[in-house]
Amino acid sequence: MIHKFTKLIDEGNPILINGDGTISRDFTYIDNIVKGIECALFHLNGYNIFNLGESNMVTINEVIKIIEEILEKKATIQYGIKLRQDVKITLADISKAKKEIGYRPESNLINGLNNFISWYQKNKNFF
């Protein structure tokens, strides 16, 4: 979704949102997931299951606003019908991963979006 929204905003194309954009997600920058896997590899003793994420909810509308600010471009948003299968909220409970393997997400949403958009701007001609 982040790549798709960034590309649409950058190119001046509309974003179609199912519902009103108030569903919340726990967006996680890839470096945080890699860090969590490393923590599991170095601290895990046997088989276990851990949730990895940032453990911070942000609405779709908020994500779009941050992308707009970074790109310095305004999004055109078209709101559509909310899909019944859309979950209102997702949030990773990372308390077990913190306690048992020392997982601590280091990149927050804004840092992750800045890093992604910087990468996107350098590589967008390949898409």
N, C-alpha and C positions, 0 to 999 in steps of 0.2 A: 504494500500500500504506500509506503513512504516513497519508493522510487516512482511509482505511478503518479502520485500526487505532485511530486517535485517536477516531473517531466511535463505534466499537463499545465501546471502553473507557469513554468519556464517558457513553454511554447504558446501560452495564451489560450489554451483550450479549456473547455469547461470540465469541472469535476462533478460526476454524478454520485450523490450520497444517498444510500438507502436510509430513509427516515430523516430525522431532523439534525443529525450530527452529534447528538448528545450521548451516544453509547460511549462507554469508557473502556480503554484498553491499557494493559501494562506493556508499553513499548520497551524493548530491550535492545540496546546496542550490541552488535555482534561480539565486540571485545569482552563484554561482560559474560557472555555465554562461554567464550573460550576460557576466560579466567575461572569460571565455575567448573568446567571440565578439568582444567589443570588442578584445581583444588581437590576434586574427587580423585584424580589419579595419584596425588601425593599424600592424601590424608585418609583415603577410604580403606577400610579393612573388611573385605567381603562385599557381598551384593547389597545394594540399597537403592532407593529411589529418592531423588531430590527435585524440588521445584527450583528453577533458575529464572530470574527476571530482575527487574529493577524494583518491583514492589511499590509502584507508584502509578495510580490511575490518571489518565488524561483523556479528555473527550476528542473525538475526531475533529470537531470544530477548533479545538485548541491546537491540535497538531497542524492543521491547515494554517492557522494564524502564525505559528512559529515559522513554518516554511515560507510564508509570504514575507515575513520580516527579514529572514536570512537572504532570500532571493531579491528582496526589494521589488516585488511584483505582487499585484493584487490577483487573487483567485476569483474565477467565475464559478459559482457553486450552483448546481441544480439539485434540489432536494426531491427525492422520490418517495415511493411507498416503502415503509419499514417492512423488512422481511420478517416473517414469523420466527424463522430459525436464528435470527440475530440475537446473540446473548447481550443483555444490557451492560454487563460489567464483567471484565476479566481482570484478575489480580493474582499475581504469583505470591504465595505464602513462602517466603524464603527463610523463615526462622530456623527450620531444621538444617538447611544447608549452611546457614551462618554458624550454628552451634556445633555441628558435627564435622564440617570440613573447612570452616573458616572462610566461606564465600562472602565477599563484599563487593557489590557492583561499584565500579569506579567511574563509569561514564553515565551521567544523567541524560535525560532526553535532549536537552538543548545542546550539550556537548556532542552527543551522538548525531543529532541532525546537522550541526555545523560540520562535523567530520564527513558525514555522508554527502552533503551538498557540495562541499569542497571537492570531494572525489568525483561526484557527478559532473560538475562543471569542467573538470579536466578530461573527462571520458565520455561526455554525452554524444560526441560525434560517432561513437562506435555502436550506438543503439538505434 
